[in-house]
Amino acid sequence: MGISADELIRYNECAENQYRKYQESIRRRANGEPYAYIIGNKEFMKLKFKVDASTLIPRDDTEILVQKAIEEIESLNEIKKSILVAKKEKIRVLDMCTGSGCIAIALAKYVSNCEVDGVDISQDALKIAIENASSNNVKVNFIKSNLFEKINNHYDMIVSNPPYIVSSVIENLQREVQKEPHIALDGGEDGLYFYRKIAKEATNFLKNSGMLLFEIGFDQGKKVSEILLNEGYKNIEVIKDLSGNDRVIVCYYEKGEEE
């Protein structure tokens, strides 16, 4: 209604147009529309993100992916500090399947000496991501691309929270989740389609000793690890969430020669 809870309690009244908006919000919620879509935003990594039906709603679990990425970028900054200063280079990061831009924007916000690109196939989602970057006062280069199709750069890190839900399961998810864009949910027949695609193609866009980080489903740690191992990635690490479920995978790709 555009007023705080304190104001509502203090005055115990609202304007007619606010009341109508409240009633409409209740109707939308009763029909299963996610709360974040109704109010139009979601907090993530202590930042505020605009969301609508074209974007996946940021989840708390994804903060684990971002926190791990920040940790690794800061470590990389320290290791490469003298080289980067001499060459005036920044750590380059690609957020694949960026959606609302929450991962890319959080990385750009909280990490220094970092240049971030965000990629998505949905133009509508990218419009929201661009707005979110502006409202959070960060610079992110957003690119409309079907995965790596329009990508020409090489990166120190590629991070992704790709669609990973098994296609046949989507119709049985909570009503709220089914209101979110299926293109951001559907991971194919076994839920692993995008892990295979990204893991394979990322080898052409990672710098030597570049890192790949994925968010994964609670039961996908072993299968995604096998995919990465088969594509030649090393030092594969599975990180669990606060519930003890597999949530993030980190690995490196060695090309053999420094580019």
C-alpha positions as CSV (number, residue, x, y, z in Angstrom):
1,M,0.0,0.0,0.0
2,G,3.0,2.3,0.0
3,I,3.1,2.8,3.7
4,S,5.0,1.1,6.5
5,A,3.6,-1.4,9.0
6,D,4.3,1.2,11.7
7,E,2.2,3.8,9.9
8,L,-0.7,1.4,9.5
9,I,-0.7,0.5,13.2
10,R,-0.4,4.1,14.2
11,Y,-3.2,5.4,12.1
12,N,-5.3,2.3,11.7
13,E,-6.7,3.4,8.4
14,C,-5.8,3.6,4.7
15,A,-7.0,5.5,1.7
16,E,-9.7,3.9,-0.5
17,N,-7.2,3.3,-3.4
18,Q,-4.8,1.6,-1.0
19,Y,-7.6,-0.6,0.3
20,R,-8.5,-1.7,-3.2
21,K,-4.8,-2.4,-4.0
22,Y,-4.7,-4.5,-0.8
23,Q,-7.7,-6.5,-1.8
24,E,-6.3,-7.1,-5.3
25,S,-3.1,-8.3,-3.7
26,I,-5.0,-10.8,-1.5
27,R,-6.8,-12.1,-4.6
28,R,-3.6,-12.6,-6.5
29,R,-2.0,-14.4,-3.5
30,A,-5.0,-16.6,-3.1
31,N,-4.6,-17.6,-6.8
32,G,-1.1,-18.8,-6.0
33,E,0.9,-15.8,-7.3
34,P,4.3,-15.5,-5.4
35,Y,4.5,-12.8,-2.8
36,A,7.6,-11.3,-4.5
37,Y,5.7,-10.8,-7.8
38,I,2.9,-9.1,-6.0
39,I,5.1,-6.6,-4.2
40,G,7.5,-6.5,-7.1
41,N,10.8,-7.1,-5.4
42,K,12.9,-9.5,-3.4
43,E,15.9,-9.0,-1.1
44,F,19.0,-11.0,-1.9
45,M,22.5,-10.5,-0.4
46,K,21.1,-7.5,1.5
47,L,20.2,-5.9,-1.8
48,K,16.8,-5.1,-3.3
49,F,15.9,-6.6,-6.6
50,K,12.9,-5.9,-8.9
51,V,11.2,-9.1,-10.0
52,D,8.3,-10.0,-12.2
53,A,6.9,-13.0,-14.0
54,S,9.8,-12.9,-16.5
55,T,12.4,-13.6,-13.8
56,L,13.1,-16.4,-11.4
57,I,12.7,-15.2,-7.8
58,P,16.1,-15.1,-6.0
59,R,16.4,-17.8,-3.3
60,D,18.4,-17.7,-0.1
61,D,20.2,-20.9,-1.2
62,T,21.7,-19.0,-4.1
63,E,23.5,-16.7,-1.6
64,I,25.8,-19.7,-0.8
65,L,26.9,-19.7,-4.5
66,V,27.5,-15.9,-4.4
67,Q,29.4,-16.1,-1.1
68,K,31.6,-18.8,-2.4
69,A,32.2,-16.9,-5.6
70,I,33.2,-13.7,-3.6
71,E,35.6,-15.8,-1.5
72,E,37.3,-17.2,-4.5
73,I,37.5,-13.9,-6.4
74,E,39.0,-12.2,-3.4
75,S,41.5,-15.0,-3.1
76,L,42.3,-14.7,-6.9
77,N,42.7,-11.0,-6.5
78,E,45.4,-11.6,-3.8
79,I,47.2,-14.3,-5.8
80,K,47.2,-12.2,-9.0
81,K,47.6,-8.8,-7.5
82,S,51.0,-8.0,-8.7
83,I,50.3,-9.3,-12.2
84,L,46.9,-7.5,-12.4
85,V,48.4,-4.2,-11.3
86,A,51.1,-4.4,-13.8
87,K,48.8,-5.2,-16.7
88,K,45.9,-3.1,-15.3
89,E,43.6,-6.0,-15.7
90,K,40.5,-6.9,-13.7
91,I,39.1,-10.3,-12.7
92,R,36.6,-11.2,-15.4
93,V,33.4,-13.0,-14.3
94,L,30.5,-14.4,-16.4
95,D,27.1,-15.1,-14.8
96,M,25.4,-17.5,-17.2
97,C,21.6,-17.6,-17.0
98,T,21.5,-14.3,-15.1
99,G,17.7,-13.8,-14.9
100,S,17.1,-10.9,-12.6
101,G,20.8,-10.3,-12.5
102,C,21.0,-11.0,-8.7
103,I,24.2,-13.0,-8.9
104,A,26.1,-10.7,-11.3
105,I,25.0,-7.6,-9.4
106,A,25.9,-8.9,-6.0
107,L,29.4,-9.9,-7.3
108,A,29.8,-6.4,-8.8
109,K,28.6,-4.8,-5.6
110,Y,30.7,-6.7,-3.1
111,V,34.0,-7.4,-5.0
112,S,36.6,-4.9,-6.1
113,N,38.7,-5.1,-9.2
114,C,36.0,-7.3,-10.9
115,E,34.3,-6.9,-14.3
116,V,31.1,-8.8,-14.6
117,D,29.1,-10.0,-17.6
118,G,25.5,-11.4,-17.3
119,V,24.0,-13.6,-20.0
120,D,20.4,-14.7,-20.5
121,I,18.3,-15.8,-23.5
122,S,15.3,-13.8,-22.2
123,Q,15.1,-10.2,-23.3
124,D,12.4,-9.5,-20.8
125,A,14.6,-10.8,-17.9
126,L,17.5,-8.7,-19.1
127,K,15.4,-5.6,-19.0
128,I,14.7,-6.3,-15.3
129,A,18.4,-7.1,-14.7
130,I,19.5,-3.8,-16.3
131,E,17.0,-1.9,-14.0
132,N,18.4,-3.8,-11.0
133,A,22.0,-2.9,-11.8
134,S,21.0,0.7,-12.0
135,S,19.1,0.7,-8.8
136,N,21.9,-1.0,-6.9
137,N,24.5,1.4,-8.4
138,V,26.7,-1.2,-10.1
139,K,28.0,-1.7,-13.6
140,V,27.3,-5.1,-15.2
141,N,27.4,-5.8,-19.0
142,F,24.3,-7.8,-19.8
143,I,24.2,-9.8,-23.0
144,K,21.3,-11.5,-24.8
145,S,22.6,-14.9,-25.8
146,N,21.7,-18.6,-26.0
147,L,24.3,-19.7,-23.5
148,F,27.7,-18.9,-25.1
149,E,26.5,-18.2,-28.6
150,K,27.3,-14.4,-28.5
151,I,30.2,-14.6,-26.1
152,N,33.7,-13.7,-27.3
153,N,35.6,-13.1,-24.0
154,H,37.6,-15.3,-21.7
155,Y,36.9,-15.4,-18.0
156,D,38.7,-16.1,-14.7
157,M,35.4,-17.4,-13.4
158,I,32.0,-18.6,-14.8
159,V,29.2,-18.8,-12.3
160,S,25.7,-20.2,-13.0
161,N,22.4,-21.1,-11.4
162,P,21.0,-22.9,-14.5
163,P,17.5,-24.5,-14.8
164,Y,17.9,-27.9,-13.1
165,I,14.4,-29.2,-12.4
166,V,13.4,-32.4,-14.1
167,S,10.8,-31.6,-16.8
168,S,8.3,-34.1,-15.6
169,V,8.4,-32.8,-12.1
170,I,7.5,-29.2,-12.8
171,E,3.8,-29.8,-13.0
172,N,3.9,-31.2,-9.5
173,L,5.7,-28.3,-7.9
174,Q,4.0,-25.8,-5.6
175,R,1.6,-23.5,-7.3
176,E,3.8,-20.5,-6.5
177,V,6.8,-22.1,-8.2
178,Q,4.8,-23.0,-11.3
179,K,4.0,-19.2,-11.7
180,E,7.7,-18.6,-12.3
181,P,9.1,-18.8,-15.9
182,H,9.5,-22.4,-16.9
183,I,12.4,-21.5,-19.1
184,A,14.3,-20.7,-15.8
185,L,13.2,-24.0,-14.2
186,D,13.2,-26.8,-16.8
187,G,16.5,-28.7,-16.8
188,G,15.4,-31.3,-19.3
189,E,14.5,-35.0,-19.0
190,D,17.0,-35.6,-16.2
191,G,17.5,-32.1,-14.9
192,L,21.1,-32.1,-16.1
193,Y,20.8,-30.7,-19.6
194,F,22.3,-27.3,-18.9
195,Y,25.1,-28.7,-16.7
196,R,26.3,-30.7,-19.6
197,K,26.0,-27.9,-22.1
198,I,27.7,-25.2,-19.9
199,A,30.4,-27.6,-18.6
200,K,31.3,-28.6,-22.2
201,E,31.2,-25.1,-23.7
202,A,32.8,-23.2,-20.8
203,T,36.1,-24.9,-21.5
204,N,36.4,-22.6,-24.5
205,F,35.7,-19.4,-22.5
206,L,37.7,-20.0,-19.3
207,K,41.2,-18.7,-18.9
208,N,43.9,-21.1,-17.8
209,S,43.1,-22.3,-14.3
210,G,39.7,-20.6,-14.6
211,M,36.9,-21.6,-12.2
212,L,33.4,-22.8,-12.8
213,L,30.8,-22.6,-10.1
214,F,27.3,-24.1,-10.3
215,E,24.3,-24.1,-8.0
216,I,22.8,-27.6,-8.0
217,G,19.7,-29.5,-6.8
218,F,19.9,-31.2,-3.5
219,D,20.4,-34.7,-5.1
220,Q,22.6,-33.6,-8.1
221,G,26.1,-33.4,-6.5
222,K,27.4,-36.8,-7.6
223,K,25.9,-36.6,-11.2
224,V,27.2,-33.0,-11.8
225,S,30.6,-34.0,-10.4
226,E,30.8,-36.8,-12.9
227,I,29.8,-34.5,-15.8
228,L,32.6,-32.1,-14.8
229,L,35.1,-34.9,-14.4
230,N,34.4,-36.2,-17.8
231,E,34.9,-32.7,-19.3
232,G,38.4,-32.5,-17.7
233,Y,37.7,-30.2,-14.7
234,K,39.9,-30.6,-11.6
235,N,39.6,-30.1,-7.9
236,I,35.9,-30.6,-7.9
237,E,34.3,-29.6,-4.5
238,V,30.7,-30.0,-3.5
239,I,29.5,-27.5,-0.9
240,K,26.4,-28.2,1.3
241,D,23.7,-25.7,2.4
242,L,22.6,-25.2,6.0
243,S,20.2,-28.2,5.7
244,G,23.1,-30.5,4.8
245,N,22.1,-30.8,1.1
246,D,24.4,-30.5,-1.8
247,R,24.0,-26.9,-3.1
248,V,27.2,-25.6,-4.9
249,I,29.9,-27.2,-7.0
250,V,33.3,-25.5,-7.5
251,C,36.0,-26.7,-10.0
252,Y,38.9,-25.6,-12.1
253,Y,39.9,-26.0,-15.7
254,E,43.6,-26.3,-16.6
255,K,44.4,-25.7,-20.3
256,G,48.0,-26.5,-19.9
257,E,49.4,-23.3,-21.2
258,E,48.9,-19.7,-19.9
259,E,47.1,-17.6,-22.3
